[in-house]
Amino acid sequence: MNEIKLNRTHKLTIAALALVFMLGLSLFQYNYTRQLLPVAPGDKTPIDVMIPDNSNAKQIAALLKQKNLIHSESVFVNFARHDHLDSRLKAGHYRFSRSQSVQEMVRMIAD
């Protein structure tokens, strides 16, 4: 009888831990996806950005964050790495708006 109770408690504990893990994973995914979205979807005001020569993804992300064009530097860097564009980011003069997503900005800088 005690073994059955212990076995049931063990199964409930595992189920609870799995549920907590899934909720945490869902929250992480939701937050990451939200940070890829534009900072201000309706704000099409052009913002000039000059990316210096030899800038890496982290430096570019810091510049864009300083200009309030992205939500998160780390999300910008991770997206660029995930799409294998971090080594293709180019220096130059760019015109962005707060209505652009991280994906749009990364792809503009990489093209």
Secondary structure as the mmCIF struct_conf table of DSSP 4:
data_model
#
loop_
_struct_conf.conf_type_id
_struct_conf.id
_struct_conf.beg_label_comp_id
_struct_conf.beg_label_asym_id
_struct_conf.beg_label_seq_id
_struct_conf.end_label_comp_id
_struct_conf.end_label_asym_id
_struct_conf.end_label_seq_id
HELX_RH_AL_P HELX_RH_AL_P1 ASN A 2 LEU A 36
BEND BEND1 LEU A 37 LEU A 37
BEND BEND2 VAL A 39 ALA A 40
TURN_TY1_P TURN_TY1_P1 PRO A 41 GLY A 42
STRN STRN1 ILE A 47 ILE A 51
HELX_LH_PP_P HELX_LH_PP_P1 PRO A 52 PRO A 52
TURN_TY1_P TURN_TY1_P2 ASP A 53 ASN A 54
HELX_RH_AL_P HELX_RH_AL_P2 ALA A 57 GLN A 66
TURN_TY1_P TURN_TY1_P3 LYS A 67 ASN A 68
BEND BEND3 HIS A 71 HIS A 71
HELX_RH_AL_P HELX_RH_AL_P3 GLU A 73 HIS A 82
TURN_TY1_P TURN_TY1_P4 ASP A 83 HIS A 84
TURN_TY1_P TURN_TY1_P5 ASP A 86 SER A 87
BEND BEND4 ARG A 88 ARG A 88
STRN STRN2 GLY A 92 PHE A 96
TURN_TY1_P TURN_TY1_P6 ARG A 98 SER A 99
BEND BEND5 GLN A 100 GLN A 100
HELX_RH_AL_P HELX_RH_AL_P4 VAL A 102 ALA A 110
#
